[in-house]
Amino acid sequence: MASLKWFFTLALIVVLAIINLPQTNAVCPVICPALYSPVCAEISDGAKVSYANQCSAEAAACARQLTVVSTTPGEC
């Protein structure tokens, strides 16, 4: 009986550990329109990078698990 109790205790710990894992459910855009409308994007890591359009900026940031803080029209 004691081994069954340990099994359920261990199973509960494993389930709780899995539930508390960080969720990375972000769905990054894979295909952006081939529209050239350059933007200067400030990424949440502080970098400013030029992208072909807003979608490209958001896709690149998402792929790195970051966010676009702000954009301005034109290249950086």
C-alpha angles and dihedrals in degrees: 000000000000092000090053090052090052091048093054091045091052092045090052091051091050092049092049091048091052092048091052095051113117112264116235098183094138111136107210119206109254100185121044125184116266090240115136107217103137121217134185105225126197107210123208090253089064098255121134113211135172117236134182091243144343093272092055091051093051093045092052093047092046092051088058091045090247133116136233107249097188142340134207126194116262134024124312 
